[in-house]
Amino acid sequence: MRWQRVPGTKLRSCQLNKRRTECDVKQADLAWSVPVMRVGYAGRGLVYLTVAGFSLHAIWRGEQPQGTASTLSQLETTGWGSMILLLIFFGTLAFAVWNVIDALYRLENGGTDGKGIVARAGKIITGLIYGGVGGIAFSLLFAGDRRGGDSSIANWTAAVMGWPGGRWLVGFGGLIVVGAGLVFLVNGWKEKYREHLQANRFTQDWNWLLKAGVVAHGVVTALIGILFVQAAWRANPAKAGGIGKAFSWLVNQPYGQVLVATICVGLIAFSLFSFVNAGCRVIPKVSGSDIETLAVRLASKVRHAT
């Protein structure tokens, strides 16, 4: 065994049969990614808090709930809008960088098997999506560009459909998004997220609210994927869209405004979940494996109770 001391952590060992680069990545070289991760999760939380808050306000006034780009455009017109847009820009940029670094270096123990590769690919796609959100915030701040949103998604979808086999590609992408939404749903329902959160009084007492947030995020993600599948099936790119299009579809269903309002409340819970991750997420390969996670503490309490 070879022992190394890393600032801010306890003594750890790297097995001799492991590559030295893996040990370095596990310990010091990517320690900077932890604060980037925390800024990124805070940025994601701010995005969902803003979108859900503006949509609830719109429903209260009898108006149409908005998607991400439309909400950011409205945000620009408010008193503190530019400051919040700046925070969203830096936060989503950090979240994009974090997801790519996480995928490349398997910081959250993503495997090299088929399941692990899919999970890591999903991380990169997530990074690209939030990089796009950061681009919208940047364009509003520095270029005054109010274009974008679901119309841009429809335009991109139409362009892809124009390729050979483009409809199949859009449909396949939609199925992947549906699958990601179902994964969020299952992980939320089974409380898998507890494996990545530090155990403390808040994460224990408010676990039910964190669970509701993850489930709501899964519902919205799956619905967006269904819209892309529908766009491919009907050869109509206008059917594709993001959160705004998903809200528009829901509003036209029976009790539609109630459904959208319920999901918005759930997304506010998801924003809280993101903020909690910003402060309490555990990355064992970088920040150490000696931190008690929420899953471990709750499992211990169950054992002692029995």
N, C-alpha and C positions, 0 to 999 in steps of 0.2 A: 504494500500500500504506500502511496505517496501523499503526504499531507501538505496542504496549502492553506495559508491564511488569507482571507479576503476581507477587505474593509467592510464593516457593518454586518458581518456574518460570523457564525461560529466556525471552528475548525471543521473541515470536511475532507474526505478522501476521494481520490479519483482512482478507480481500478486501473491496474497497469495494462489490461487488455483493451482499454478504451483509448481512442485517439485523444491527443492532447488538446486539439481544437475543441472537442466536445466538452472537455473539462473547463476550458476557458469560457466557452459560451455559457455553460451552466452557472459559472460563478461571476467573474468580473467584467468580461468584455461587453456584455449587453446589459449591464446594470442600469445604464441610462434609459433603457426601454421601459422600466417600471414607471418613472414619472411621466413619460410620454403616454403610456397606457392609461394612467390616472387622468391626465388631461383629456385624452381621447374619450374615455367613458363619460366624463363630465360634459364634453361637447355633444355626445350622442344624447345624453339626458336632456340637455338644453334644447336640442332639436325637437324631440318628442314632446317636451313640456310646452314648447311654443306652438307646435302644430295642433296638439290636442286642446290647448287653452283657447286658441283662436277659433277652432272649430266649434267648441262648446259655446263660445260667445256668439258665433254666427247662428247656431241652432236656436239659442235663446231669443235672438232677434228675428227668427223666422227666415234666415238666409241659408244659402248653400254652404256646407262645410268645405274647407279648402285643403289642398294638398301641400306638400312641403314648399315647392317653389312659390306658389301663390301666397302662402303664409309669410315667407321671407320677404316677398315684395311688399306686403302690407306692413310688415315689421319696420321696413325702411322709413315709412311715413310717420312713425311714432316718435315721441320725444327721446327715448333711450334706444331707439331702434338700431342706430349705427353702431353703438357700443355692443349691443347684443349680437348683431351680425358679425362684428369683429371677433367676439368670443366664439361664435359658432364656426367661423372660418378656421381659427387656430385649433379649435377642439376637433372638428371633423378631419382636418389635415393630420392631426396627431393620431386620431383613431385609424385613419387609412394607413399611416406608417406602421402603427402597432400591429395591425392585422397582417400586413405583409411580413414584418419581422417575425411575428409569432408563427406564421405558416412556414417560413423558410428554415427557421431554427428549432421548430417544434418545442417552443418554450412552455406550452401547456400540455406536453406529453402526447401530441398527435402522433399516431403510429405511422409505420411505413407500409402497412397492409392496405387493402382496397378501401376499407372504411376510413383509415387515417388519411389516405390521399384525398378522398372526397372531402373530408372535413377541412383539410388544409387548403384545398382548392376553393372551398366555400369562404374561408378566411380572406383569400386574395380577392374574390369577387366582392365580398363585403367591403374590403378596403377601397376597391374601385368605386363602389356605389357612394360611399361617404366622401371619397375624393371629389365625386361629382357634386355632392351637396355643398362641399366647401367651395367648389368652383362657382356655384350659383351665388353663394354669399359674397365671394370676391367680386363677381361681375356687378352685383348690386351696389357694393361699396365703392368700387373704383371706376366702373364703366357706366353705371346707371342703367344697365341692361335689364329690362323687366320681362324679357322673353323666357321661355322655358316651361317647366311643368309637364302636365300630361300631353300637351300638344307636341312638345319636343320628343317625348317618349313615343308618341304615335308616329311622328316623322321618322325617327330612327327605326321603328318597327317596320314601317312601309319600305324603307331602304333595304332592310335585311330581307324582307319578303320578295324583293326584286331580284335577289340572288338565285342562282340555281339551287333548288332545295331549300329556299329561304323559309317557306312556311313550316317545313319540318324542323328547321333550326329554331324558329321562334317557339313552336310547340314544345320542343324538347327543353328549351330554356324555361318555359313556363312550368313544365313538369318538375324541373329541378327546384324552382322557387316554391312550388307546392310542397315538394318533399322537405325543403328547409323549414317551411311553416309547420309541417307536421312534426318535425324533429323538435322545434321550439315548443309546440304544444305538449308533446310527450315528456320532454325534459322539464317543462314547467309543472305538469301534473305530477310527475314522479319526483319533483324537487331535486333534479340532478345538479342544478346550479349551486346547491349547498356545498358541493365538493370544491368550489372555487372561492368561497367566501369565508373570511375570517370569523370565527365565533366571537360574538360579543352580545351584550344585552339587547342592542337594537336589532341585530339580525335574527336573534331568537324570538323576540316579542313580536316583530313585524314580519315574520316569515310568510304569513298568509297574504299580506299585501304584495310582497315580492313575487309570490307565486301567481297572483292574479295578473300582475304586470307581464310576466313572461308568457302566460297563456294568451293574453290579449294581443301581444306582439305576434305570437304564432298564428292567431286567427287572421290578422291583417296581412301577414306575409303570405299565407296560403291563399287568401282571397286575391291578392295581386297576381299570384301565379296562375290562378284559374282564369283571370282576365286575359292573360297572355295566351293561354291555351285556347280560349274562346276566340281570340283575335286570329290565331292560326287556323282554327277549324272553319271559321266563317270567311277567311281571307279578307278580314276587315281590320286594318291596323288601328283604326279609331277606337276599337274595343280595348286596346291595351292601355295601361296607365299605372300610376303609382297610387299613393294613399288617397289623393283627391278623386281619382276615378273609382277606387274602391268605395269611398264614401258616397259618391254619386249613385253607384249601383245599389248600395244598401238603402239609401233614402227612398228609392222607388219601390222598395219591398213593403209588405204589410208591417206596420209599426216601425217604419224605416228610421224616423228621427229618434225613436227610443233606442233602436239598435245602435245607431251611430253615436248617440250620447253615451250609451253604456260602454262602447268600445273606446271612446275618447277618455272616459274615466279610467278604463283599463290602461290606456297608453300613458296617462299621467302616472299611474302606478309603475309602468315600465320605465318612465323617466326617473322615478325614485329608485328603481332597481339599478339603473345606470349610474346614478349618483352614489349609491351604496357600493357598487363595483369600483367606482373611482377611489373610494377611501378604504375599501376592505377586501379587494380582490387579492388572492394569493397566487403567486407565480413561483412554484417551488424551485424550478431550475435557475432562477435568478435571485429571488429574495429569501431562499432558504426553505427547508422542509420541516422546520421545527415549530411552525405556526399551526395552532389547532384550528381546523376548519369547522364550519357549522355542521357539516355532515358527521364528522367525528364526534363532536360534542353531543349532538342529539342522539346518535347511536349509543353513546356511553350512558346517557340518561335513561334510554330505554332498557339497556342491560341492567342498570342498577334498580330500575323499577320492577323488573321481573326477578 
